[in-house]
Amino acid sequence: MKWRSIGPFRGGRSTASVGVLGNPQVYYMGTTGGGLWKTEDAGLSWRNISDGYFKTGSVGAIAIADSDPNVIYVGMGEHAPRGVKTHHGDGVYKSTDAGKTWKKIGLDATQHISRIIVHPKNPDVLWVAAQGALYSSSRERGIYKSTDGGATWKNVLYVKMGKMAIAVSRSNPEKVYALIESDSYESERGLYVSNNAGKSWSQVTNEPRLVQRAWYYIELFVDPKNENTIYVLSAPFLRSNDGGRTWETIGGTHGDF
């Protein structure tokens, strides 16, 4: 008898991974063609937990509720456009038992979901950054919000542009940032902020460095203790200490993130 490896040494490209707060042994990995995988031994072994539940295999985003690690949201559709090899998805799936079972909860036509953020204290409140159809006009794109665990959705920021990232301040969950890339709408691209949990938005800056190489490299994070300190992982590694109005480059790191 001969044995052969059947994965998940790759499972296709992986553009989404997340750990469980307070448990360094448990991680989830989403691949662009192999679905969702879970490890409970810090990566020594992995098992697929999406087969039989997900209707598509391309994962774009994963989010775990800090307040209840049993609640997991997964957005489908690879979010890094790659010419002939980008696979679309079919919306958002939710688990309330740490990935044992899953239920589809909507946003079917968004096709490509780049980020999901869950409220740090309420697992039923979440924001979804959806890119929509890559090669045609679509109303199913922008920032979506749900306050009932995905039973209903509201598009709180519609954009005509492409790849995006979203981040919620842990120290002030009313403050939400969105980073949006576009080559066609240069005046509208850049960093947006909401000070009322996504009800209204304003553009902070269209600084081109923030989306300089937005293929894989457009990630946005807020300092957990300071709502005005923001980090952007683009071609350069950038930091703002004033809510995104001005930026500085952080050196000593590799250029790709």
C-alpha positions as CSV (number, residue, x, y, z in Angstrom):
1,M,0.0,0.0,0.0
2,K,1.3,3.5,-0.9
3,W,0.1,6.7,0.7
4,R,-0.2,10.1,-0.9
5,S,-0.9,13.5,0.5
6,I,-4.3,14.9,-0.3
7,G,-3.9,18.2,1.6
8,P,-4.5,20.7,2.9
9,F,-0.9,21.6,2.1
10,R,-2.4,24.3,0.0
11,G,-6.0,23.7,-1.0
12,G,-5.5,26.5,-3.5
13,R,-4.3,29.9,-2.6
14,S,-5.3,31.0,1.0
15,T,-6.4,34.6,1.4
16,A,-8.2,34.3,4.8
17,S,-7.1,33.0,8.2
18,V,-8.1,33.7,11.7
19,G,-7.3,32.6,15.3
20,V,-9.5,32.3,18.4
21,L,-9.0,34.9,21.0
22,G,-7.5,33.3,24.1
23,N,-6.9,29.9,22.5
24,P,-3.5,29.7,20.7
25,Q,-4.3,26.2,19.5
26,V,-7.3,26.9,17.3
27,Y,-7.2,28.5,13.8
28,Y,-9.3,28.5,10.7
29,M,-8.0,28.8,7.2
30,G,-10.0,29.6,4.1
31,T,-8.7,28.7,0.7
32,T,-9.6,29.9,-2.8
33,G,-10.7,26.5,-4.0
34,G,-10.7,24.1,-1.1
35,G,-13.2,25.5,1.3
36,L,-12.7,26.1,5.1
37,W,-10.2,24.2,7.3
38,K,-9.7,24.0,11.1
39,T,-6.8,23.1,13.3
40,E,-7.1,22.5,17.1
41,D,-3.4,21.7,17.6
42,A,-1.7,24.9,16.3
43,G,-1.4,23.7,12.8
44,L,0.0,20.1,13.2
45,S,-3.2,18.7,11.7
46,W,-6.1,20.2,9.7
47,R,-9.6,19.0,8.7
48,N,-12.1,20.4,6.3
49,I,-15.3,21.7,8.0
50,S,-17.2,23.1,5.1
51,D,-17.8,20.1,2.9
52,G,-21.5,19.2,2.7
53,Y,-22.5,22.8,3.8
54,F,-20.9,25.3,1.4
55,K,-22.1,25.4,-2.1
56,T,-18.9,27.0,-3.4
57,G,-15.3,26.4,-2.5
58,S,-13.7,29.9,-2.7
59,V,-13.4,31.6,0.7
60,G,-12.7,35.4,0.9
61,A,-13.1,36.2,4.6
62,I,-13.5,34.6,8.0
63,A,-14.5,36.3,11.3
64,I,-14.9,34.9,14.8
65,A,-16.9,36.8,17.5
66,D,-14.6,37.9,20.3
67,S,-17.5,37.6,22.7
68,D,-18.5,34.1,21.6
69,P,-15.9,32.0,19.7
70,N,-18.6,29.5,18.7
71,V,-20.0,32.2,16.4
72,I,-18.1,32.2,13.1
73,Y,-19.0,34.0,9.8
74,V,-17.4,33.1,6.5
75,G,-17.7,35.3,3.3
76,M,-17.3,33.5,0.0
77,G,-15.5,34.5,-3.1
78,E,-11.8,35.2,-3.5
79,H,-11.1,38.8,-2.9
80,A,-7.7,39.1,-4.7
81,P,-8.5,39.4,-8.4
82,R,-6.3,37.3,-10.5
83,G,-7.1,37.6,-14.2
84,V,-8.2,34.1,-15.3
85,K,-8.1,32.4,-11.9
86,T,-10.4,34.4,-9.6
87,H,-13.4,32.3,-8.3
88,H,-16.6,33.9,-7.1
89,G,-18.6,32.9,-4.1
90,D,-22.3,32.8,-3.0
91,G,-22.6,35.0,0.0
92,V,-22.1,34.5,3.8
93,Y,-22.3,31.4,5.9
94,K,-22.6,31.3,9.7
95,S,-21.8,28.7,12.4
96,T,-22.9,28.9,16.0
97,D,-21.1,25.7,17.1
98,A,-17.5,26.5,16.3
99,G,-17.7,25.1,12.7
100,K,-19.6,21.8,13.3
101,T,-22.6,23.0,11.2
102,W,-23.3,25.9,8.9
103,K,-26.2,28.0,7.7
104,K,-26.2,30.3,4.7
105,I,-27.4,33.8,5.7
106,G,-27.5,35.8,2.5
107,L,-25.7,38.3,0.3
108,D,-25.7,35.7,-2.4
109,A,-25.0,38.1,-5.3
110,T,-22.0,39.9,-3.8
111,Q,-19.7,37.3,-5.4
112,H,-16.5,38.5,-3.7
113,I,-16.2,39.3,0.0
114,S,-12.9,40.7,1.3
115,R,-13.5,41.3,5.0
116,I,-16.0,40.5,7.8
117,I,-15.8,42.3,11.1
118,V,-17.9,41.3,14.2
119,H,-18.7,43.8,17.0
120,P,-16.3,43.0,19.8
121,K,-19.1,42.7,22.4
122,N,-22.1,41.6,20.3
123,P,-21.9,38.5,18.0
124,D,-25.1,39.5,16.2
125,V,-23.6,42.8,14.9
126,L,-21.3,42.6,11.9
127,W,-20.1,44.4,8.9
128,V,-19.2,42.9,5.5
129,A,-17.0,44.4,2.8
130,A,-18.3,43.1,-0.5
131,Q,-16.6,43.8,-3.9
132,G,-19.5,42.6,-6.1
133,A,-19.1,41.4,-9.7
134,L,-15.5,42.0,-10.9
135,Y,-16.3,42.6,-14.6
136,S,-19.7,44.2,-14.7
137,S,-21.7,46.9,-12.9
138,S,-23.6,45.7,-9.8
139,R,-25.6,47.1,-7.0
140,E,-24.5,44.2,-4.7
141,R,-21.3,45.8,-3.5
142,G,-20.0,48.0,-0.7
143,I,-20.3,47.8,3.1
144,Y,-23.2,45.8,4.5
145,K,-24.3,45.7,8.1
146,S,-26.4,43.3,10.1
147,T,-27.7,43.7,13.6
148,D,-29.5,40.4,13.9
149,G,-26.8,37.9,13.1
150,G,-27.3,37.9,9.4
151,A,-31.1,37.5,9.3
152,T,-31.3,40.9,7.6
153,W,-28.8,43.2,5.9
154,K,-28.5,46.9,5.1
155,N,-26.1,48.4,2.5
156,V,-24.6,51.2,4.6
157,L,-22.0,52.4,2.0
158,Y,-22.3,51.8,-1.7
159,V,-19.3,52.2,-3.8
160,K,-18.6,51.8,-7.6
161,M,-15.1,50.7,-7.0
162,G,-13.0,47.6,-6.3
163,K,-11.2,45.9,-3.5
164,M,-11.8,47.0,0.0
165,A,-10.9,46.5,3.7
166,I,-12.9,47.3,6.8
167,A,-12.0,47.6,10.5
168,V,-13.9,48.4,13.7
169,S,-12.3,50.1,16.7
170,R,-12.2,47.8,19.7
171,S,-12.0,50.7,22.0
172,N,-15.0,52.5,20.4
173,P,-17.1,50.1,18.2
174,E,-19.0,53.1,16.9
175,K,-16.0,54.0,14.8
176,V,-15.7,52.0,11.6
177,Y,-13.0,52.5,8.9
178,A,-13.2,51.4,5.3
179,L,-10.4,51.4,2.7
180,I,-11.5,51.3,-0.9
181,E,-9.3,50.8,-4.0
182,S,-10.1,52.0,-7.5
183,D,-8.2,53.0,-10.6
184,S,-11.2,54.3,-12.4
185,Y,-12.5,56.6,-9.6
186,E,-9.4,58.1,-8.1
187,S,-11.2,61.0,-6.3
188,E,-13.5,58.5,-4.5
189,R,-10.9,55.9,-3.5
190,G,-9.1,55.9,-0.2
191,L,-10.1,55.9,3.5
192,Y,-13.6,56.4,4.8
193,V,-14.8,56.7,8.4
194,S,-18.1,56.3,10.2
195,N,-18.6,57.6,13.7
196,N,-22.0,56.0,14.2
197,A,-21.4,52.3,13.5
198,G,-21.9,52.6,9.8
199,K,-25.0,54.8,9.6
200,S,-23.2,57.6,7.7
201,W,-19.7,57.9,6.2
202,S,-17.2,60.6,5.2
203,Q,-14.0,60.3,3.1
204,V,-10.9,61.0,5.2
205,T,-8.3,60.9,2.4
206,N,-7.7,59.6,-1.1
207,E,-3.9,59.3,-0.3
208,P,-2.7,57.0,-3.2
209,R,-0.1,55.2,-1.0
210,L,-3.0,53.5,0.9
211,V,-4.0,51.5,-2.2
212,Q,-0.7,51.5,-4.0
213,R,-0.6,47.8,-4.6
214,A,-4.0,46.6,-3.7
215,W,-3.9,43.2,-5.4
216,Y,-3.2,41.1,-2.3
217,Y,-1.9,44.0,-0.2
218,I,-4.7,46.1,1.1
219,E,-5.3,45.4,4.8
220,L,-6.6,47.8,7.5
221,F,-6.3,47.5,11.2
222,V,-7.1,49.8,14.2
223,D,-5.1,49.9,17.4
224,P,-7.1,48.0,20.0
225,K,-6.6,50.8,22.5
226,N,-6.6,53.9,20.3
227,E,-9.4,54.5,17.8
228,N,-7.3,57.1,15.9
229,T,-4.2,54.9,15.4
230,I,-4.6,53.0,12.1
231,Y,-2.3,50.6,10.2
232,V,-2.5,49.9,6.5
233,L,-0.6,47.0,4.9
234,S,-0.1,48.1,1.3
235,A,3.1,48.1,-0.7
236,P,4.5,50.2,2.1
237,F,3.6,49.6,5.8
238,L,1.8,52.7,6.9
239,R,0.6,54.2,10.2
240,S,-1.6,57.1,11.0
241,N,-2.0,58.6,14.5
242,D,-4.7,61.1,13.7
243,G,-7.5,59.0,12.3
244,G,-6.1,58.8,8.8
245,R,-5.5,62.4,8.0
246,T,-1.7,62.0,7.8
247,W,0.5,58.9,7.3
248,E,4.0,57.8,8.0
249,T,5.9,54.8,6.6
250,I,7.1,52.1,9.0
251,G,10.5,50.8,7.9
252,G,12.5,47.7,8.6
253,T,9.9,45.3,7.2
254,H,9.5,43.5,3.9
255,G,7.6,45.4,1.2
256,D,4.8,42.9,0.7
257,F,2.2,42.2,3.3
